[in-house]
Amino acid sequence: MKVTLVSLFAACALAIVGCNGNPRNNNPGEEKSESGTPLTREQIQASSFDDLFKKIDIKEVEQDVFTLVNSDFTVLTSGTTAAYNSMIASWGGWGVLFEKPVTWCFLRSNRYTLQVIRENGTYTMSYFDDEYKGDIIHFGTQSGPDKMKTHNLSAVQTPDGNITYKEAKLIIECKIAEITSVSPDDFYDEQSRKFVVDAHAETGEYHKLLFGDITNVWIRK
């Protein structure tokens, strides 16, 4: 598969994402208590997955994909409650492949989280409000399993058994559809070509394109 498919998925993204500037509430990612006041971190940590999230269709997501991926950042997580790993991805999108809603991410080949995703076959893509930006940046400043011992977020299993975080505002569960390698010959922009060549010099492999079939979507209640 050629990496030029990236352009197709970027173009398709808006077709499945509601780019509506008027969300249902002032902050759709902010969990409210019965009194209407925001829950504290302690209250979120004490809540169950069912207390915090409701399932929706991917077409009902109101935040635009460009803000979610490029500004809010995607937190990719895979594994089990006994051993899971997370990383930040800021390149990717959502679209349609083989008549199914899918996500795609452009990942460096040596990411430990990518290895865990391969081993488990499923993963979550989680998005957070700005107040948690410092917490999720932690997943991008360190590599390997040790970083998971020092984060401050509250890991939780979805009903399907995938790992995400209670503090998330949006969760997309995915099943691996394809992992493919890019090639410098696929790029028509010299800067992009140089980027993947330089990365190959560091890792011995070219970047990977991870495509995932969307199985469930959850937002904060």
Steps between C-alpha positions, in 0.01 A plus 500: 500500500632840408529772759314729259186348654563741786362780286185299440439446870567864583241599240252248634538612861253785480244272337462300821573766758239758591688831476236675705616805690206473743553202729220363712646658812762760578769238537402154376814349651432633849321260731238663722364387834126490569528858626647608165848572635810337346618181664835513674782265408423304814134463404593389149742244639226364727249468214446193283527491121121478472461802728721714278443396138225430249528330161436698181541453126820639348282733290377663821844628604468878499864610543688528171766239433770756420478655847477164674801347327730797450422714807345273762724207396406134474597274789540147363469227764512123478549208734332354807445621854813309595716659228400784270681782321409842363656743255410833340428522128440832326486379138199310376130522438172319446333385183350206313682192375335192346163656586587512871572800726870495584773700665860531384821611669849574370740346753873457541580132462687459830219615729447254784126570501484391136655169606232458769228585247633228267498248784144580615332578168285775654559847643330821608542855374421741785465879501512737797412854600783753530522463878650154445754610238786472750392147592489369145826671396662255743421223251699681233811591700590145600506164325460139606295338778657688792319827418169336593609477864505876549197647319216668692200391293246233599516196273172316445371218281224553248219241493696326220810481720713769335698744714429874503482774765214634711614857438447473122225698325486277190605137454518311171553123522674341201597160365807478277403501134848545351851607588707598200842662446553822310763539228693815404392439140138556603565862595487786252601765751875518559466602864272204576732263315797626700307455825433129445852439370652664809273299729604181321863587568420507873281189528590280203133495395265738327198656673188287533145583402261345752142457377233394748136403458290705741311265734360741764490873572444648846456857626468646848142519625 
